[in-house]
């Protein structure tokens, strides 16, 4: 499956290696990868934790639609989105996007597309816990 949600921390490099080991050897010449991790700051404040909420079923469908669109737009062997949900601490990976293709241009473009579309379209809601213990909901941020 090219979309997965993870309620516990995951190692993006292990996940990537495991996924790639199931792809047919020799079918791709390029793999582009993006890993996003949680920062310990946002909007000028210290952030000590974040809770990432989602709507089960609906979130996966949105991510699957994004993967399907990438596969229509570029000649890909495969692509992958893995995303955390639940309680997250600074430094932990939040998202992994990856694309495999015969050539690097398609892999780079598709990987960026997966991440950008995920930020714009996927239904996730972020609540931060600040250094002083206050919590706040975060408006959707589509910046890089």
C-alpha positions as CSV (number, residue, x, y, z in Angstrom):
1,X,0.0,0.0,0.0
2,X,1.4,3.4,-1.0
3,X,-0.4,5.3,1.8
4,X,0.0,4.7,5.5
5,X,-0.8,6.6,8.7
6,X,1.3,6.0,11.8
7,X,0.0,6.7,15.4
8,X,3.5,5.9,16.8
9,X,6.9,7.2,15.7
10,X,8.4,5.6,12.6
11,X,11.8,5.5,11.0
12,X,11.4,6.9,7.5
13,X,14.6,5.3,6.2
14,X,13.6,1.8,7.4
15,X,10.1,2.3,6.0
16,X,11.6,3.5,2.7
17,X,14.0,0.6,2.4
18,X,11.3,-1.9,3.2
19,X,9.0,-0.4,0.7
20,X,11.6,-0.2,-2.0
21,X,12.7,-3.8,-1.5
22,X,9.3,-4.9,-2.8
23,X,9.6,-2.9,-6.0
24,X,10.9,-4.8,-9.1
25,X,14.7,-4.4,-9.3
26,X,15.8,-2.6,-12.4
27,X,12.5,-0.9,-13.1
28,X,13.5,2.5,-11.8
29,X,16.7,4.6,-12.0
30,X,15.7,7.4,-9.7
31,X,14.1,7.7,-6.2
32,X,13.3,11.2,-4.8
33,X,12.5,11.4,-1.1
34,X,11.2,14.1,1.3
35,X,11.1,13.7,5.1
36,X,9.5,16.4,7.2
37,X,10.1,16.5,11.0
38,X,8.5,18.4,13.8
39,X,10.2,21.7,14.8
40,X,10.4,23.0,18.3
41,X,9.2,26.4,17.3
42,X,6.4,28.0,15.4
43,X,5.2,31.6,14.9
44,X,7.9,32.8,17.2
45,X,7.0,30.5,20.1
46,X,8.6,27.5,21.6
47,X,6.7,24.3,20.9
48,X,7.1,21.2,23.0
49,X,4.6,18.9,21.5
50,X,1.9,18.6,18.8
51,X,-1.2,16.5,18.3
52,X,-2.1,15.8,14.7
53,X,-5.7,14.8,14.3
54,X,-7.4,13.3,11.3
55,X,-10.7,11.8,10.2
56,X,-10.0,8.0,9.7
57,X,-11.0,6.8,6.3
58,X,-11.4,10.3,4.8
59,X,-7.8,11.2,5.3
60,X,-6.5,8.0,3.7
61,X,-8.8,8.5,0.7
62,X,-7.5,12.0,0.2
63,X,-3.9,10.8,0.3
64,X,-4.7,7.9,-2.1
65,X,-6.3,10.4,-4.5
66,X,-3.1,12.4,-4.4
67,X,-1.0,9.3,-5.2
68,X,-3.3,8.4,-8.0
69,X,-3.0,11.9,-9.5
70,X,0.8,11.7,-9.3
71,X,0.8,8.4,-11.1
72,X,-1.4,9.9,-13.9
73,X,0.9,12.9,-14.3
74,X,4.3,11.3,-14.3
75,X,5.7,8.0,-15.5
76,X,6.3,6.5,-12.1
77,X,7.1,3.0,-11.0
78,X,5.6,3.8,-7.6
79,X,5.1,6.4,-5.0
80,X,4.7,6.5,-1.2
81,X,3.2,8.7,1.5
82,X,3.6,7.9,5.2
83,X,2.2,10.4,7.7
84,X,2.1,10.5,11.5
85,X,-1.0,11.1,13.5
86,X,-1.5,11.5,17.2
87,X,1.0,12.9,19.7
88,X,4.3,14.1,18.1
89,X,7.5,15.5,19.8
90,X,10.1,17.8,18.3
91,X,12.6,16.1,16.1
92,X,10.2,13.2,15.2
93,X,9.4,12.5,11.6
94,X,5.9,13.7,10.6
95,X,5.8,12.8,6.9
96,X,7.6,10.8,4.2
97,X,6.9,11.2,0.5
98,X,8.8,9.3,-2.1
99,X,8.6,8.7,-5.8
100,X,10.3,6.1,-8.0
101,X,10.8,6.6,-11.8
102,X,13.1,5.6,-14.6
103,X,14.4,9.2,-14.6
104,X,15.2,11.8,-12.0
105,X,13.0,14.6,-13.3
106,X,9.8,12.7,-12.9
107,X,10.8,11.4,-9.5
108,X,11.7,14.9,-8.3
109,X,8.6,16.5,-9.6
110,X,6.3,13.8,-8.4
111,X,7.8,13.8,-4.9
112,X,7.4,17.6,-4.6
113,X,3.8,17.3,-5.9
114,X,3.0,14.6,-3.3
115,X,4.2,16.9,-0.5
116,X,2.6,20.1,-1.8
117,X,-0.8,18.5,-2.5
118,X,-0.7,16.8,0.9
119,X,-0.2,20.2,2.6
120,X,-3.1,21.8,0.6
121,X,-5.6,18.9,0.4
122,X,-5.2,16.3,3.2
123,X,-7.5,16.7,6.2
124,X,-5.2,17.0,9.2
125,X,-5.6,19.3,12.1
126,X,-2.7,20.4,14.3
127,X,-2.8,21.4,17.9
128,X,0.4,22.6,19.5
129,X,1.5,22.6,23.1
130,X,3.7,25.6,23.7
131,X,6.6,25.9,26.2
132,X,4.3,27.6,28.8
133,X,1.8,24.7,28.6
134,X,-0.8,26.7,26.6
135,X,-2.4,24.8,23.6
136,X,-3.5,26.3,20.3
137,X,-4.9,25.1,17.0
138,X,-2.7,25.9,14.1
139,X,-4.1,27.3,10.9
140,X,-3.3,25.3,7.8
141,X,0.2,26.3,6.6
142,X,0.9,25.6,3.0
143,X,4.4,27.2,3.0
144,X,7.5,25.0,2.4
